[in-house]
Amino acid sequence: MKPARILVVDDDQATCEYASDALSTLGCKAQWCLSGNAALELMATQPFEVVLADLQMGEMDGLELLRRVRQTHPEVVVIVVTGHGTVEAAV
């Protein structure tokens, strides 16, 4: 079985590096970037099966990234995570 290609998107570089390292340790091929726009640019040139995105980012939040990925890459699984969640955001 080939390793899953996962894109980690967060505006905090340390979080990106930690998550990518952890996923790589599990056998995944993980890359990271620091913004939603950078993620969309990367996805235009490379295939990913999963996008792991922070909810709260500067220029484009995780929910907007989710919407845009679904428009252009509906087969990609998007997981939005946050350390500062609310019930409204989860719904």
C-alpha distances in whole Angstrom, upper triangle without the diagonal:
4,7,9,12,15,19,21,25,28,31,31,30,30,28,25,25,24,22,20,20,19,16,15,16,13,11,11,13,16,19,22,26,29,30,29,31,29,25,26,27,24,22,24,23,19,16,15,14,16,19,21,25,28,30,33,33,36,36,34,33,29,30,32,28,27,29,29,25,25,28,26,22,22,18,18,18,21,22,25,27,30,32,35,35,37,37,38,35,32,34
4,7,9,12,16,19,22,25,29,29,27,27,25,22,22,22,20,17,18,17,14,13,15,12,9,9,9,13,16,19,22,26,27,26,27,25,22,23,24,20,19,21,19,16,13,12,11,14,17,19,22,26,28,31,31,33,33,31,30,27,29,29,26,25,27,26,23,23,26,23,20,21,17,16,17,19,20,24,25,28,31,34,33,36,36,37,34,32,33
4,6,9,13,15,19,22,25,25,23,23,21,19,18,18,16,13,14,14,10,9,11,9,6,5,6,9,13,16,19,23,24,23,25,23,20,21,22,18,17,20,18,15,12,11,10,11,14,16,19,22,25,28,28,30,31,28,27,24,26,27,24,22,25,25,21,22,25,23,19,20,17,15,15,17,18,21,22,25,27,30,30,33,33,34,31,29,31
4,6,10,12,16,19,23,23,21,22,20,17,17,17,14,12,14,13,9,10,12,10,8,5,6,8,11,14,17,20,21,20,22,20,17,18,19,16,14,17,17,13,10,8,6,8,11,12,16,19,22,25,24,27,27,25,24,21,22,23,20,19,22,21,17,18,21,19,16,16,13,11,11,13,14,17,19,22,24,27,27,30,30,31,27,25,27
4,7,10,13,17,20,20,19,20,18,15,15,16,13,11,13,13,10,10,13,12,10,6,5,6,8,11,14,17,18,17,19,16,13,15,16,12,11,14,13,9,7,5,5,7,9,11,14,17,20,23,22,25,24,22,22,19,21,21,18,17,20,19,15,17,19,17,14,15,13,10,11,12,14,16,18,21,24,26,26,29,30,30,26,25,27
4,6,10,13,16,17,16,17,14,12,13,13,10,8,11,11,8,9,13,12,11,7,6,5,6,8,11,14,15,14,16,14,11,13,15,12,11,14,14,11,9,6,6,5,6,7,10,14,17,19,18,21,21,19,18,15,17,18,15,14,18,17,13,16,18,17,14,15,13,10,9,10,10,13,14,17,20,23,23,25,26,27,23,22,24
4,6,10,13,14,13,15,13,9,11,13,10,8,12,13,10,11,15,14,14,10,9,6,5,5,8,11,11,11,13,11,8,10,12,9,9,12,13,10,9,7,8,6,5,6,8,11,14,16,15,18,18,16,15,13,15,16,12,13,16,15,12,15,17,15,13,15,14,10,10,9,10,12,13,16,19,21,21,24,26,25,22,21,23
4,7,10,11,10,11,9,6,9,10,7,7,10,11,10,11,14,14,15,12,11,7,6,4,6,9,10,10,13,11,8,12,13,11,12,15,16,14,13,10,11,9,6,5,6,8,12,14,13,15,16,14,13,11,14,15,12,13,16,16,13,16,19,18,16,17,17,13,12,10,10,10,11,13,15,18,18,22,23,23,20,19,22
4,7,9,9,11,9,7,10,12,10,10,13,14,13,15,18,18,19,15,14,11,9,6,5,6,6,7,10,9,7,10,12,11,12,15,16,15,15,12,14,11,7,6,5,6,10,11,9,12,12,11,10,8,12,12,9,11,14,14,12,16,18,17,16,18,18,14,13,11,10,9,10,12,14,16,17,20,22,22,18,18,21
4,5,7,9,7,6,10,11,10,11,14,15,15,17,19,20,21,18,17,13,11,8,7,5,6,8,11,10,10,13,15,14,15,18,19,18,19,16,17,14,11,9,6,5,8,8,7,9,11,10,9,9,12,13,11,13,16,16,15,18,20,20,19,21,21,18,16,13,12,10,10,10,12,14,15,18,21,21,17,18,21
4,6,9,8,8,11,13,13,14,16,18,18,20,22,23,24,21,20,16,14,10,8,4,6,9,11,11,11,14,15,15,17,20,21,20,21,19,21,18,14,12,9,8,10,8,6,7,9,10,10,11,14,14,13,16,18,18,18,21,22,22,22,24,24,21,20,17,16,13,13,12,13,14,16,19,22,22,18,20,23
4,6,5,6,9,10,11,12,14,16,17,18,20,22,23,21,20,16,14,10,9,7,9,12,15,13,14,17,18,18,19,22,23,22,23,21,22,19,16,13,11,9,12,10,9,10,13,14,13,13,17,18,16,18,21,21,21,24,26,25,24,26,26,23,22,18,17,15,13,12,12,14,17,20,23,23,20,21,25
4,5,5,6,9,10,10,12,14,15,16,18,20,21,19,18,14,12,9,8,7,10,13,15,13,14,17,18,16,19,22,22,21,22,20,21,19,16,14,13,12,15,14,12,13,15,16,16,16,19,20,18,20,23,22,21,25,27,26,25,27,27,23,22,19,18,17,15,15,15,18,20,24,27,27,23,24,27
4,5,5,6,9,10,11,12,14,15,16,19,20,19,18,14,13,11,11,10,14,17,19,17,17,20,21,19,21,24,24,23,24,21,23,20,17,15,14,13,16,15,14,16,18,19,18,18,21,22,20,22,25,25,24,27,29,28,27,29,28,24,23,21,19,17,15,15,14,17,20,24,27,27,24,24,28
4,5,5,6,8,10,11,12,14,15,17,19,17,16,13,12,10,10,10,13,15,18,16,15,19,20,19,20,23,23,22,22,19,20,17,14,11,11,10,13,13,12,15,17,17,16,15,18,20,18,19,23,22,21,24,26,26,24,26,25,22,20,17,15,14,12,11,11,14,17,20,23,24,21,21,24
4,6,5,6,8,10,11,12,14,15,17,14,13,10,8,6,7,8,11,13,15,13,12,16,17,15,16,20,20,18,18,16,17,14,12,10,10,10,13,14,12,15,17,16,15,14,18,19,16,18,21,20,19,22,24,23,22,23,23,19,18,16,14,14,12,13,14,17,19,22,25,25,22,22,25
4,6,5,6,9,10,10,12,14,15,14,13,10,9,7,9,10,14,16,18,16,15,19,19,17,18,22,21,19,20,17,19,16,15,13,13,13,17,17,16,18,20,20,19,18,21,22,20,21,24,24,22,25,27,26,24,26,25,21,20,19,17,17,16,16,17,20,22,25,28,29,25,25,28
4,6,5,6,9,10,11,13,15,14,14,11,11,10,12,13,16,18,21,19,17,21,22,20,21,24,24,21,22,19,19,17,15,13,13,13,17,18,17,20,22,21,20,18,22,23,21,22,25,25,23,26,29,28,26,27,26,22,20,19,17,16,14,15,15,18,20,24,26,28,24,24,27
4,5,5,6,9,10,11,13,11,12,8,9,9,11,13,15,16,19,17,15,19,20,18,18,22,22,19,19,16,16,13,12,9,11,11,15,16,16,19,21,20,18,16,19,21,18,19,22,22,20,23,25,25,22,23,22,18,17,15,13,13,12,13,14,17,19,22,24,25,22,21,25
4,5,5,6,9,10,11,9,8,5,6,7,10,12,15,16,19,16,14,18,18,15,16,20,19,16,16,14,14,12,11,10,12,13,17,18,18,20,22,21,19,17,21,22,19,19,23,22,20,22,25,23,21,23,21,18,17,15,14,15,14,16,17,21,22,25,27,28,25,24,27
4,5,5,6,9,10,9,10,8,9,10,13,15,18,20,22,19,18,21,22,19,20,23,22,19,19,17,17,15,15,13,15,16,20,21,21,23,25,24,23,21,24,25,22,23,27,26,23,26,29,27,25,26,24,21,20,19,17,18,17,19,19,23,24,28,30,31,27,26,30
4,5,5,7,9,9,11,9,11,12,16,17,20,21,24,21,19,23,24,21,21,25,24,21,20,17,17,15,15,13,15,16,20,21,21,24,26,25,23,21,24,25,23,22,26,26,24,26,29,27,25,26,24,20,19,18,16,17,16,17,18,21,22,26,28,29,26,25,28
4,5,5,7,5,7,6,9,11,15,17,19,20,22,20,17,20,22,18,18,22,21,18,17,14,13,12,12,11,14,16,19,21,21,24,25,24,22,19,22,24,21,20,24,24,21,23,26,24,22,22,20,17,15,15,14,16,15,17,19,22,23,26,27,29,25,24,27
4,5,5,5,6,6,9,12,15,18,20,21,23,21,18,21,22,18,19,22,21,17,17,14,14,13,14,14,17,19,22,24,23,26,27,26,25,22,25,26,23,23,26,26,23,25,28,26,23,24,22,19,18,18,17,19,19,21,22,25,26,30,31,32,29,27,30
4,5,7,9,10,13,15,19,21,24,25,27,24,22,25,26,22,22,26,24,21,20,18,17,16,17,16,19,21,24,26,26,29,30,29,27,25,27,29,26,26,29,29,26,28,31,29,26,27,25,22,20,20,19,21,20,22,23,26,27,31,32,33,30,29,32
4,6,9,10,14,16,19,22,24,25,27,25,22,25,26,22,22,25,24,21,19,16,15,14,16,15,18,20,24,26,26,29,30,29,27,24,26,28,25,24,28,28,25,26,29,28,25,25,22,20,18,19,17,20,19,21,22,26,26,30,30,32,29,27,30
4,7,9,13,16,19,22,24,25,27,24,21,24,24,21,20,24,22,18,17,15,14,14,16,16,19,22,25,27,27,30,31,29,28,25,27,29,25,24,28,27,24,25,28,27,23,24,21,19,18,19,18,21,21,24,25,29,29,32,33,34,31,29,31
4,6,10,13,16,19,21,21,23,20,18,20,21,17,17,20,19,15,13,11,11,10,12,13,16,19,22,24,24,27,28,26,24,21,24,25,22,21,24,24,20,22,25,23,20,21,18,15,15,16,15,18,18,21,23,26,27,30,31,31,28,26,29
4,7,10,14,17,19,19,21,18,15,18,18,14,14,17,16,12,11,9,10,10,12,13,16,19,22,24,23,26,26,24,24,21,23,24,21,20,24,22,19,21,24,21,18,20,18,15,15,16,16,19,19,22,24,27,28,31,32,32,29,27,30
4,7,10,14,16,16,18,15,13,15,16,13,13,16,15,12,11,9,10,10,10,10,13,15,19,21,20,22,23,21,20,18,21,21,18,18,21,20,17,20,22,20,18,20,18,14,14,14,14,16,16,19,21,24,25,28,29,30,26,25,28
4,7,11,13,14,15,12,10,13,13,10,11,14,13,10,11,9,12,11,10,10,12,14,18,19,17,20,20,19,19,17,20,20,16,17,20,19,16,19,21,19,17,20,18,15,15,14,15,16,17,19,21,24,24,28,29,30,26,25,28
4,7,9,11,12,9,8,12,12,9,11,14,14,12,13,11,14,12,9,9,10,12,15,16,14,16,17,16,16,14,17,18,14,16,19,18,16,19,21,19,18,20,19,16,16,14,14,14,15,16,18,21,22,25,27,27,23,23,26
4,6,8,9,6,6,10,10,9,11,14,14,13,14,13,16,14,11,11,10,11,14,14,12,13,13,13,13,13,16,16,13,15,18,16,15,18,20,18,18,20,20,17,17,15,15,15,15,16,18,20,22,25,27,26,23,23,26
4,7,9,7,8,11,12,11,13,16,17,16,18,16,18,16,13,12,10,10,13,12,9,10,10,11,11,12,15,15,12,15,18,16,16,19,21,20,19,22,22,19,19,16,16,14,15,15,17,18,20,23,25,25,21,22,25
4,5,5,6,9,10,11,12,14,16,16,17,16,18,16,12,12,9,9,11,10,7,8,7,7,9,9,12,11,9,13,15,13,13,17,18,17,17,20,21,18,18,15,15,13,14,15,17,18,19,22,24,23,19,21,23
4,5,5,6,9,10,10,12,15,15,16,14,16,14,11,11,8,9,10,11,8,9,7,6,7,7,10,8,6,9,11,9,10,13,14,14,14,16,18,15,15,12,13,12,14,15,18,18,19,21,23,21,18,19,21
4,5,5,6,9,10,11,13,14,16,15,18,16,13,14,12,13,14,14,11,11,8,7,10,11,13,10,8,12,13,10,11,14,14,13,15,17,19,16,17,15,17,16,18,19,21,22,22,24,26,24,21,23,24
4,5,5,6,9,10,11,12,14,14,17,15,12,14,12,14,15,15,12,12,11,10,12,13,15,13,10,14,15,12,12,16,16,15,15,18,19,16,18,15,17,16,18,19,22,23,24,26,28,27,23,24,26
4,5,5,6,9,10,10,11,10,13,12,9,10,9,12,14,15,12,13,12,10,12,11,13,12,8,11,13,10,9,13,14,12,12,15,16,13,14,12,14,14,16,17,20,22,22,24,26,25,21,22,24
4,5,5,6,9,10,11,11,14,13,10,13,12,14,16,17,14,15,13,11,13,12,13,11,8,10,11,8,7,11,11,9,10,13,14,12,14,13,15,15,18,20,23,24,24,26,27,26,22,23,24
4,5,5,7,9,11,12,15,15,13,15,15,17,19,19,16,17,14,13,16,15,17,15,12,14,15,12,11,15,14,11,12,16,17,15,17,16,18,19,21,23,26,27,27,29,31,29,26,26,28
4,5,6,6,9,9,13,13,11,14,14,17,19,20,17,18,16,15,17,16,18,16,13,15,16,13,12,15,15,13,12,16,16,14,16,15,17,18,20,22,25,27,27,29,31,30,26,26,28
4,5,5,6,7,10,11,10,13,13,17,18,20,18,19,18,15,17,15,17,15,12,13,14,11,9,12,12,9,9,12,12,10,13,12,15,17,19,22,25,27,26,29,30,28,25,25,26
4,6,8,10,13,14,13,16,17,20,21,23,20,21,19,17,19,18,19,17,14,15,15,12,10,13,12,9,9,13,14,13,16,16,19,20,23,25,28,30,29,31,32,31,27,28,29
4,7,10,13,15,15,18,18,22,24,25,22,23,21,20,21,20,22,20,17,18,19,15,14,16,16,12,12,16,16,14,17,18,20,22,24,27,30,32,31,34,35,34,30,30,32
4,7,10,12,12,15,17,20,23,24,22,23,22,20,21,20,21,20,16,17,19,16,13,16,16,13,11,15,14,12,15,16,18,20,22,25,28,30,30,33,34,33,29,29,30
4,7,9,11,14,16,20,22,24,23,24,23,21,21,19,20,20,16,16,17,15,12,14,15,12,9,12,11,9,12,13,16,19,21,24,27,29,29,31,32,31,28,27,28
4,6,7,11,13,17,19,21,20,23,22,19,19,16,18,18,14,14,16,14,11,13,15,12,9,11,9,7,9,10,13,15,18,21,24,26,26,28,29,28,25,24,25
4,7,10,13,17,19,22,21,24,24,21,20,17,18,18,15,13,16,15,11,12,15,13,9,10,7,5,6,9,11,14,17,20,23,26,25,27,27,27,24,22,24
4,6,10,13,15,18,18,21,21,18,17,13,15,16,13,11,14,14,10,12,15,14,10,11,9,6,5,6,7,11,13,17,20,22,21,23,24,24,20,19,21
4,6,10,12,15,15,17,17,14,13,10,12,13,9,9,12,12,9,11,14,13,11,12,11,7,6,5,6,8,11,14,17,19,18,21,22,22,18,17,19
4,7,10,13,13,16,17,14,12,9,11,13,10,10,14,14,12,14,17,16,14,15,14,11,9,6,5,6,7,10,13,16,15,18,20,20,16,15,18
4,6,9,9,12,13,11,9,6,9,10,8,8,12,13,11,13,16,16,15,16,16,12,11,7,6,5,6,8,12,13,13,16,18,18,14,14,16
4,6,7,10,12,10,7,5,9,11,10,10,14,15,14,16,19,19,18,19,20,16,14,11,9,6,5,6,9,10,11,14,16,16,12,13,16
4,6,10,12,9,6,4,6,9,9,10,12,14,14,16,18,19,19,19,20,17,15,11,9,6,6,5,9,9,8,11,13,12,9,10,13
4,7,9,8,5,6,9,10,11,12,15,16,17,19,20,21,22,22,23,20,19,15,13,9,9,7,9,8,9,12,15,14,10,13,15
4,6,6,5,7,10,10,10,13,15,15,16,18,20,20,21,22,23,20,19,15,14,11,11,10,12,12,13,15,18,17,14,16,19
4,6,7,10,12,11,12,15,16,16,17,20,21,22,22,24,26,23,22,18,18,15,15,14,15,14,16,18,21,19,16,19,21
4,7,10,12,10,10,14,15,14,16,18,19,19,21,22,24,22,22,18,18,16,17,16,18,17,18,20,23,21,18,20,22
4,7,8,6,7,10,11,10,12,15,15,16,17,19,21,18,18,15,15,13,14,14,17,16,17,18,20,18,15,17,19
4,6,5,6,9,10,11,12,14,16,17,18,18,20,18,17,13,13,10,11,11,14,13,13,15,17,15,11,14,15
4,5,5,6,9,10,10,12,14,15,15,16,17,14,13,9,9,6,8,9,13,13,12,14,16,14,11,12,14
4,5,5,6,9,10,11,13,15,15,15,17,14,13,10,10,7,10,11,15,14,12,13,14,12,9,10,11
4,5,5,6,9,10,11,13,14,14,17,15,14,11,12,10,13,14,18,17,16,17,18,15,12,14,15
4,5,5,6,9,10,11,11,12,14,12,12,9,10,9,12,14,17,18,17,18,19,18,14,15,16
4,6,5,6,9,10,10,10,12,10,9,6,8,8,11,14,18,18,16,18,18,16,13,13,14
4,6,5,6,9,10,10,13,11,12,9,12,11,15,17,21,20,19,19,19,17,14,15,15
4,5,5,6,8,9,12,11,12,11,13,13,17,19,22,22,21,22,23,20,17,18,18
4,5,5,5,7,9,7,9,8,11,12,16,18,22,23,21,23,23,21,18,18,19
4,6,5,4,8,7,9,8,12,13,17,20,23,24,22,23,23,21,18,18,18
4,6,6,10,10,12,12,15,16,20,23,26,26,25,25,25,23,20,21,20
4,6,9,9,12,12,16,17,21,24,27,28,26,28,28,26,23,23,23
4,5,6,9,10,14,16,19,22,26,27,26,27,27,26,23,22,22
4,6,8,10,13,15,19,22,26,27,25,26,25,24,21,20,20
4,7,9,13,16,19,23,26,28,26,27,27,26,23,22,22
4,6,10,13,16,19,23,25,23,25,25,24,21,20,20
4,7,10,13,17,20,22,20,22,22,21,18,17,18
4,6,10,13,17,18,17,19,19,18,15,14,15
4,6,10,14,15,14,16,16,17,13,12,14
4,7,11,12,11,13,14,14,10,9,12
4,7,9,8,11,13,14,10,9,13
4,5,6,9,12,13,10,10,13
4,6,10,13,14,12,12,16
4,7,10,12,10,11,14
4,7,8,6,7,11
4,5,5,6,9
4,5,5,6
4,5,5
4,5
4
